[in-house]
């Protein structure tokens, strides 16, 4: 059964515009925590020269992604795979880019650490890991809506919540991923561009 995400409908255009600047021209994009699958269909259609691999740890999400894929009929969108970012083994050996939308704050910190470790394993030198979502920034006033969202996340699961960009940057740097760009997005979100450093 297809799932529908109101936020995906709102943010797919702005996210796609930034992806057009940051994604490589060709190769495999591994999307982590693809959720409903709406983003995967949108971006596979928008970037036909790229091969799009959606993934999610939730079996119900995989069903939704497959339903969206079947309806779209896109040749460059692969069937979804079950993937837990925190796991030591991923069923993908290489990707030219990794993308995670609204994952970091709705998952355990171990999943973010696993995401960075996986990106360091899979990406070529200079390959991008792109994150989207709400974050906290030191020295930057947090929007009241983001503070309220953070509290609601923690009420649902104590391991969830908005992460600090500096904390994210340090964790990524520990496995050889450098924060190269930070882009302000609508509704108090950010897009973060990391690239695999030479020697990582």
C-alpha positions as CSV (number, residue, x, y, z in Angstrom):
1,X,0.0,0.0,0.0
2,X,1.3,3.4,-0.9
3,X,2.0,5.8,1.9
4,X,1.7,9.6,1.5
5,X,3.8,12.2,3.2
6,X,2.6,15.8,3.2
7,X,6.1,17.0,4.0
8,X,7.5,15.1,1.0
9,X,5.1,16.9,-1.3
10,X,6.1,20.2,0.1
11,X,9.9,19.8,0.1
12,X,10.7,17.7,-2.9
13,X,11.0,20.7,-5.2
14,X,13.5,22.7,-3.0
15,X,15.5,19.5,-2.2
16,X,15.7,18.6,-5.8
17,X,17.0,22.0,-6.7
18,X,19.9,21.6,-4.3
19,X,20.5,18.0,-5.4
20,X,20.9,19.3,-9.0
21,X,24.0,21.2,-7.8
22,X,25.5,18.5,-5.5
23,X,24.7,15.1,-7.1
24,X,27.2,13.5,-9.6
25,X,26.2,13.4,-13.3
26,X,26.0,9.6,-13.4
27,X,26.2,6.6,-11.1
28,X,24.3,5.1,-8.2
29,X,22.5,7.1,-5.6
30,X,21.8,5.2,-2.4
31,X,18.9,6.8,-0.5
32,X,18.8,5.8,3.1
33,X,15.5,5.7,5.0
34,X,13.4,6.3,1.9
35,X,10.1,6.2,3.9
36,X,7.1,6.4,1.7
37,X,9.1,6.3,-1.5
38,X,7.8,9.6,-2.9
39,X,11.2,11.3,-2.8
40,X,12.7,8.3,-4.6
41,X,10.2,8.5,-7.4
42,X,10.5,12.3,-7.7
43,X,14.3,12.3,-7.9
44,X,14.7,9.2,-10.1
45,X,12.4,11.0,-12.5
46,X,14.2,14.3,-12.2
47,X,17.7,12.8,-12.6
48,X,17.3,10.1,-15.3
49,X,21.1,9.7,-15.8
50,X,21.4,8.5,-12.2
51,X,20.5,5.0,-11.0
52,X,18.3,5.4,-7.8
53,X,18.4,2.8,-5.0
54,X,15.8,3.4,-2.3
55,X,16.1,1.6,1.1
56,X,14.4,1.5,4.5
57,X,14.6,-0.7,7.6
58,X,10.8,-0.9,7.8
59,X,9.0,-3.6,5.8
60,X,5.9,-1.5,5.5
61,X,7.9,1.3,4.0
62,X,9.4,-1.1,1.5
63,X,5.9,-2.1,0.4
64,X,5.0,1.6,-0.1
65,X,8.2,2.3,-2.1
66,X,7.6,-0.7,-4.3
67,X,4.0,0.5,-5.0
68,X,5.2,4.0,-5.9
69,X,7.9,2.5,-8.1
70,X,5.4,0.2,-9.9
71,X,3.2,3.2,-10.6
72,X,6.0,5.4,-11.9
73,X,7.6,2.7,-14.1
74,X,11.0,4.4,-14.0
75,X,13.8,2.3,-15.6
76,X,16.5,4.0,-13.4
77,X,14.8,3.3,-10.1
78,X,15.8,0.0,-8.5
79,X,13.6,-2.1,-6.3
80,X,13.8,-1.1,-2.6
81,X,16.1,-3.0,-0.3
82,X,15.9,-3.4,3.5
83,X,18.8,-1.6,5.1
84,X,19.4,-0.6,8.7
85,X,21.9,2.2,8.7
86,X,23.2,1.2,12.1
87,X,24.1,-2.3,10.9
88,X,27.7,-3.2,10.2
89,X,26.7,-4.9,6.9
90,X,24.9,-3.1,4.1
91,X,23.5,-5.0,1.0
92,X,25.3,-2.4,-1.3
93,X,29.0,-2.4,-1.9
94,X,29.5,0.9,-3.7
95,X,27.6,4.1,-4.5
96,X,28.5,7.4,-6.1
97,X,26.3,9.3,-3.7
98,X,24.3,8.8,-0.5
99,X,21.2,10.7,0.5
100,X,19.3,10.7,3.8
101,X,16.2,12.9,4.1
102,X,14.6,13.4,7.6
103,X,16.5,10.5,9.0
104,X,19.0,11.8,11.5
105,X,16.5,13.2,14.0
106,X,14.0,10.3,13.8
107,X,16.5,7.5,14.6
108,X,19.0,6.5,17.2
109,X,22.3,8.2,17.3
110,X,23.8,4.8,16.4
111,X,22.0,5.0,13.0
112,X,23.7,8.3,12.2
113,X,27.1,6.9,13.2
114,X,26.3,3.9,11.0
115,X,25.3,6.2,8.2
116,X,28.7,8.0,8.3
117,X,30.6,4.7,8.5
118,X,28.6,3.3,5.6
119,X,29.3,6.4,3.5
120,X,33.0,6.1,4.2
121,X,32.9,2.5,3.0
122,X,30.8,2.9,-0.1
123,X,31.7,6.3,-1.5
124,X,34.6,7.1,-3.9
125,X,37.0,9.9,-2.9
126,X,35.0,13.2,-3.3
127,X,31.7,11.3,-3.3
128,X,28.9,13.2,-1.6
129,X,26.8,12.3,1.5
130,X,23.8,14.6,1.5
131,X,21.6,15.2,4.6
132,X,18.3,17.1,4.9
133,X,16.3,17.9,7.9
134,X,16.0,20.2,11.0
135,X,19.2,20.8,13.0
136,X,20.5,22.7,16.0
137,X,23.3,25.2,15.4
138,X,25.6,26.7,18.0
139,X,25.2,30.4,18.1
140,X,22.1,30.3,15.9
141,X,18.7,30.9,17.5
142,X,16.5,27.8,17.0
143,X,13.0,28.4,15.6
144,X,10.3,27.8,18.2
145,X,8.7,25.3,15.9
146,X,11.9,23.3,15.8
147,X,12.2,23.4,19.6
148,X,8.6,22.1,19.9
149,X,9.3,19.4,17.3
150,X,12.4,18.4,19.2
151,X,10.4,18.0,22.4
152,X,7.7,16.0,20.6
153,X,10.3,13.6,19.1
154,X,11.9,13.0,22.5
155,X,8.5,12.4,24.1
156,X,7.9,9.6,21.5
157,X,11.4,8.1,21.8
158,X,14.2,9.3,24.1
159,X,16.8,8.3,21.5
160,X,15.3,10.7,18.9
161,X,15.6,14.5,18.6
162,X,17.3,17.2,16.6
163,X,21.1,16.9,16.4
164,X,23.6,19.7,16.6
165,X,25.4,20.4,13.4
166,X,28.8,20.5,15.2
167,X,28.1,17.0,16.7
168,X,27.2,15.7,13.2
169,X,30.3,17.3,11.7
170,X,32.6,15.8,14.3
171,X,31.1,12.3,13.9
172,X,31.4,12.5,10.1
173,X,35.0,13.8,10.3
174,X,36.0,10.9,12.5
175,X,35.5,8.6,9.5
176,X,37.0,10.9,6.9
177,X,33.9,12.8,5.7
178,X,34.3,16.6,5.5
179,X,31.4,19.1,5.8
180,X,31.7,21.1,2.6
181,X,28.4,23.0,2.3
182,X,25.5,24.0,4.5
183,X,22.4,25.3,2.8
184,X,19.4,26.9,4.4
185,X,16.1,25.4,3.3
186,X,12.4,26.4,3.8
187,X,10.6,25.7,7.1
188,X,13.8,26.0,9.1
189,X,15.6,23.0,7.6
190,X,19.1,22.6,6.4
191,X,20.9,20.6,3.7
192,X,24.4,19.4,4.6
193,X,26.9,18.3,2.0
194,X,29.8,16.0,3.2
195,X,32.4,14.6,0.9
196,X,34.7,11.7,1.4
197,X,38.2,13.0,1.9
198,X,41.3,11.6,0.2
199,X,42.9,9.0,2.4
200,X,39.6,8.2,4.2
